[in-house]
Amino acid sequence: MPRYLVEDMSCEHCIATVTKAVEKADPQARLDIDLTTKVVAIDSSIEEERLQAVSYTHLTLPTTPYV
């Protein structure tokens, strides 16, 4: 499951925004979001390139997964 460090994520609204944007690209996606570490793990059947293309107001998934 790819993990991304989303440094701009700072609140519950950010979590909702990330979730909505990813689920728009893949309604079946499962997300594990840790606001403390700002890490988003995404379990999705779509290509990682499409996940990386997901962007939304004030937040963008980095182009490389967080290890």
ZADRENNU-553138 format. One line per field, with one value per residue (C-alpha): x, y, z; chain; residue in one letter. Coordinates in Angstrom, 3 decimals. Example, Ala and Ser with C-alpha at 12.3 -4.5 7.8 and 13.67 -1.06 7.14 Angstrom:
<atoms>
px	12.300	13.670;
py	-4.500	-1.060;
pz	7.800	7.140;
chain	A	A;
resn	a	s;
</atoms>
This chain:
<atoms>
px	0.000	1.663	2.175	2.538	3.772	1.363	3.116	0.293	-2.237	-3.070	-6.724	-9.818	-10.959	-7.728	-8.426	-11.925	-10.528	-7.881	-10.426	-12.940	-10.320	-8.936	-12.405	-13.392	-10.553	-11.312	-14.579	-13.335	-10.094	-9.286	-7.287	-5.355	-4.570	-2.404	-2.735	0.058	2.664	0.869	1.121	-1.614	-1.629	-3.852	-5.087	-6.415	-6.799	-5.894	-2.364	-0.062	0.407	-3.311	-3.107	-0.192	-2.240	-4.884	-4.649	-7.032	-7.199	-4.053	-2.998	-1.197	0.080	3.832	5.066	7.070	5.717	6.829	8.907;
py	0.000	3.273	5.832	9.557	12.287	15.215	17.999	20.515	18.275	19.797	19.202	17.018	19.117	18.189	14.512	14.866	16.689	14.025	11.236	12.857	13.501	9.947	8.378	10.467	8.809	5.369	4.961	1.592	3.004	2.481	5.129	5.061	8.632	9.589	13.302	13.276	11.992	13.456	10.084	8.861	5.180	4.318	0.856	1.237	-0.778	2.167	2.822	4.699	7.370	8.175	8.379	10.773	12.912	13.441	17.007	19.168	22.596	23.281	19.633	17.521	13.977	13.936	12.376	9.775	7.480	7.991	5.088;
pz	0.000	-1.101	1.651	1.122	3.416	3.003	4.862	4.375	6.166	9.529	10.503	10.193	7.238	5.449	6.118	4.658	1.622	0.986	1.412	-0.932	-3.629	-3.545	-3.447	-6.466	-8.409	-6.902	-4.972	-3.649	-2.217	1.434	3.237	6.469	7.458	10.424	11.067	13.662	11.205	8.141	6.393	4.048	3.104	0.147	-0.780	-4.315	-7.475	-9.733	-10.941	-8.620	-11.320	-11.113	-7.329	-7.620	-10.008	-7.329	-6.192	-4.309	-2.751	-0.730	-0.652	-3.224	-2.933	-3.412	-6.639	-4.764	-2.067	1.511	2.797;
chain	A	A	A	A	A	A	A	A	A	A	A	A	A	A	A	A	A	A	A	A	A	A	A	A	A	A	A	A	A	A	A	A	A	A	A	A	A	A	A	A	A	A	A	A	A	A	A	A	A	A	A	A	A	A	A	A	A	A	A	A	A	A	A	A	A	A	A;
resn	m	p	r	y	l	v	e	d	m	s	c	e	h	c	i	a	t	v	t	k	a	v	e	k	a	d	p	q	a	r	l	d	i	d	l	t	t	k	v	v	a	i	d	s	s	i	e	e	e	r	l	q	a	v	s	y	t	h	l	t	l	p	t	t	p	y	v;
</atoms>
